[in-house]
Amino acid sequence: MTCAAPLPGLPARCRTLFVSDIHLGTRGCQAEMFLDFLRHVQAEQIYLVGDIFDGWRLRRGWHWPQAHNNVIEALLARAHQGVPIIYIPGNHDEVMRRYLGTHFGGIDVRDEDTHVTADGRRLLVVHGDKYDVVVMNAKWLAHIGDWAYNLILLANTWYNRVRRLWGGQYWSLSNWAKQTVKRAVNFIGEFEKVLADEARRGGFDGIVCGHIHKAELSRLGEVLYANCGDWVESCTGIIEDHDGSLRLVDWAGAVRERAREERDEQRKGKKKKKSKKAKLAS
């Protein structure tokens, strides 16, 4: 069973949490929003599905504010509380692939993993970069693409700062562009097909991945395809409930909805006050 839905209750308890592409060390990282998400989710197991920090970007210039430290501390605190955390490095944090099979601070580093859901389904968990032709065969081109992508994210950061000045909530300009441009849409569709085929060949019921910053939870033929999304553009994650069902959680959307409800409550409160004043005046 799969569904895409916001968290119904806060804090929400779940069996497994899958997150990827946080990109700590970049200016586009939505660390505060991720910390807010973690405060609202109590998972029995956590998968970090790659690109948790951005080694590519950090090599070009150091950017590590306190909020990024806080993310690391929050994850280590969960590990110290006994929550199993499995870290599957991606291409931006590929330096961690030197430590495959090691265990540090309560976190296991693995190249990939097999996760069995509560209802018995076997899911292959990978970052996904190994199925990206550009990353594997033309890394120089991937770095150029990363440079251009960071320019878009910089524009996205300033755009959202202006929105906040006018009381708006976070909205991803870069995510909108990615879903609108035909070539990007075609690449995403091909990537999803390749990973679903890999899961099928391996005899898995589904695959959980990240890498392309496009959250998705759907069936491709008989295979479940789950992409965690990211915490730069979409601010999403995948949750497994205790019955084995999976949910795609759009936290940016949940935050916007929460803000809208708060504004509605404030408006109602103001209307009630005006109504009381009018009654007293009459």
C-alpha positions, -999 to 999 in steps of 0.1 A, spaced: 0 0 0 13 35 -9 -1 70 -4 11 106 -6 -2 125 24 9 150 50 17 139 85 -17 134 103 -5 140 139 24 157 155 48 142 165 42 113 141 56 79 150 66 56 122 86 25 115 111 39 90 122 73 77 140 77 43 156 110 35 182 120 9 200 150 -7 201 173 23 233 189 9 247 203 41 275 227 33 255 245 6 236 278 8 206 261 -7 202 236 21 170 240 40 185 229 73 160 247 95 131 231 77 147 197 80 153 201 117 116 211 120 107 179 102 129 158 125 112 173 156 79 161 143 88 126 133 98 97 156 111 69 135 123 35 147 149 34 119 164 61 96 179 57 62 202 85 49 200 79 12 230 99 0 242 135 -6 237 143 31 266 168 28 280 183 -3 317 176 -7 318 190 -42 306 224 -30 327 224 2 359 219 -18 351 251 -37 344 272 -6 335 266 30 299 272 41 288 255 73 264 276 95 252 265 130 220 251 115 241 225 96 259 215 127 225 212 144 214 187 117 244 164 124 239 167 162 202 158 158 210 127 138 237 116 162 214 121 191 189 98 175 216 72 169 227 75 206 191 69 216 193 35 199 177 44 166 195 24 138 207 48 111 220 35 78 240 59 57 242 51 20 266 77 4 259 94 -29 281 112 -55 283 145 -36 294 128 -3 313 100 -22 342 104 2 321 84 26 324 54 3 359 49 16 343 38 49 318 13 36 311 -14 62 322 9 91 301 19 121 306 53 137 285 71 163 257 46 159 256 50 121 263 22 96 278 31 63 267 9 34 269 10 -4 233 -1 -7 208 -20 15 178 -43 14 149 -30 36 120 -54 44 88 -35 51 64 -45 79 42 -62 53 71 -83 39 81 -64 8 118 -63 -1 130 -28 -12 164 -21 -26 178 12 -11 204 30 -32 213 67 -38 209 63 -76 240 81 -90 254 48 -102 225 46 -127 232 82 -140 251 80 -172 265 116 -169 278 110 -133 294 77 -141 309 84 -176 314 122 -177 321 135 -142 335 168 -156 301 174 -172 283 166 -139 305 192 -122 296 219 -148 259 209 -143 264 212 -105 279 247 -110 249 258 -131 225 242 -106 240 262 -77 234 294 -97 197 285 -99 196 276 -62 211 310 -54 183 327 -74 159 305 -55 173 316 -21 169 353 -29 135 347 -44 123 331 -12 138 359 9 117 384 -10 86 362 -6 92 360 32 93 398 33 57 398 20 46 370 43 49 342 17 61 306 25 89 287 9 83 278 -27 109 261 -50 116 281 -82 142 255 -93 118 226 -87 92 243 -108 117 249 -136 128 212 -135 93 199 -138 85 224 -166 115 219 -189 109 191 -213 144 176 -213 145 175 -175 111 157 -174 124 132 -200 156 126 -180 136 120 -148 113 96 -166 142 76 -180 160 75 -146 129 62 -129 126 34 -155 162 24 -152 160 20 -114 127 2 -116 142 -22 -141 172 -28 -117 149 -36 -88 129 -60 -110 161 -78 -122 172 -82 -86 139 -97 -75 129 -68 -54 94 -55 -48 106 -19 -51 134 6 -49 141 36 -27 165 62 -40 173 99 -42 198 118 -65 176 136 -90 158 158 -65 124 147 -77 102 132 -50 80 104 -62 60 74 -49 44 53 -75 43 20 -92 62 13 -125 46 -19 -137 48 -43 -107 77 -24 -90 73 3 -64 95 33 -71 101 57 -42 123 87 -45 129 106 -13 133 140 -30 156 164 -13 160 192 13 172 219 -11 142 222 -34 112 201 -25 118 193 12 103 158 12 108 124 27 94 89 26 78 74 57 70 37 63 41 33 88 38 3 111 16 -16 87 42 -14 60 25 14 40 46 41 26 39 78 25 56 107 6 56 136 30 59 171 14 71 191 45 73 224 26 37 219 17 28 210 53 45 241 65 26 263 40 -7 246 51 1 252 87 9 288 81 -24 292 61 -44 277 90 -27 300 115 -36 330 93 -72 318 90 -74 315 128 -59 350 133 -85 364 108 -113 346 127 -100 360 160 -99 395 146 -135 392 132 -147 380 166 -131 409 183 -147 434 158 -181 417 163 -178 420 201 -168 457 198 -197 463 175 -222 447 199 -208 467 229 -210 499 209 -247 492 200 
